[in-house]
């Protein structure tokens, strides 16, 4: 794994945001569970191209930091 993804609990439980993130990711890192919550597709994490589409989609949350992409290959730097 070269990245890790952290998602705010409030965002992950919001069905509308889960749908938005699922649709935004070009490599299917996010999925919407049967109950509407957000699920991470662990086997797709290495496919991340650091496109920032998930960060842009999550920027509409009150904190603006609903999703964090952590670059494990870069001393755990957070993609800004």
C-alpha positions as CSV (number, residue, x, y, z in Angstrom):
1,X,0.0,0.0,0.0
2,X,1.3,3.4,-0.8
3,X,-1.7,5.4,0.6
4,X,-4.2,5.2,3.4
5,X,-7.6,6.8,3.4
6,X,-9.3,8.2,6.5
7,X,-12.9,9.2,6.4
8,X,-14.7,11.3,9.0
9,X,-17.4,9.1,10.8
10,X,-20.1,11.7,10.2
11,X,-19.3,11.8,6.4
12,X,-19.2,8.0,6.2
13,X,-22.7,7.7,7.7
14,X,-24.2,10.3,5.3
15,X,-25.8,8.4,2.4
16,X,-25.7,11.4,0.1
17,X,-22.0,12.0,0.7
18,X,-21.3,8.3,0.3
19,X,-23.0,8.4,-3.1
20,X,-21.1,11.5,-4.1
21,X,-17.7,9.9,-3.1
22,X,-18.6,6.6,-4.8
23,X,-19.4,8.5,-8.0
24,X,-16.4,10.8,-7.8
25,X,-13.6,8.1,-7.5
26,X,-12.4,6.9,-10.9
27,X,-10.7,3.8,-9.4
28,X,-13.6,2.7,-7.2
29,X,-11.9,3.1,-3.8
30,X,-15.3,4.1,-2.3
31,X,-18.5,2.1,-2.4
32,X,-21.9,2.6,-0.9
33,X,-23.0,-0.2,1.5
34,X,-26.5,-1.6,1.4
35,X,-27.5,0.6,4.3
36,X,-26.3,3.7,2.4
37,X,-23.1,4.3,4.4
38,X,-19.7,4.7,2.9
39,X,-17.4,1.6,2.5
40,X,-13.8,1.6,1.5
41,X,-12.8,-1.0,-1.1
42,X,-9.4,-1.9,0.5
43,X,-8.2,-3.9,-2.6
44,X,-8.5,-0.7,-4.7
45,X,-6.4,1.6,-2.5
46,X,-3.2,0.9,-4.5
47,X,-5.1,2.1,-7.6
48,X,-5.3,5.7,-6.3
49,X,-3.9,8.2,-8.7
50,X,-4.0,11.1,-6.2
51,X,-6.6,12.9,-8.4
52,X,-8.1,14.8,-5.5
53,X,-11.7,14.2,-6.7
54,X,-12.7,12.7,-3.3
55,X,-11.1,15.6,-1.5
56,X,-13.1,18.0,-3.7
57,X,-16.3,16.1,-3.1
58,X,-15.8,16.0,0.6
59,X,-14.9,19.7,0.8
60,X,-18.6,20.5,1.1
61,X,-18.6,19.1,4.6
62,X,-18.7,21.6,7.5
63,X,-15.1,20.8,8.5
64,X,-13.9,20.6,4.8
65,X,-11.7,17.6,5.9
66,X,-14.1,14.7,5.6
67,X,-11.6,12.6,3.6
68,X,-7.8,12.5,4.1
69,X,-5.4,10.7,1.7
70,X,-2.3,9.8,3.6
71,X,0.8,9.2,1.5
72,X,2.5,6.3,3.3
73,X,5.6,6.6,1.0
74,X,6.1,10.2,2.1
75,X,6.4,10.0,5.9
76,X,2.6,9.9,6.2
77,X,2.1,13.3,4.6
78,X,-1.5,14.2,4.0
79,X,-2.5,15.1,0.4
80,X,-3.6,18.7,0.6
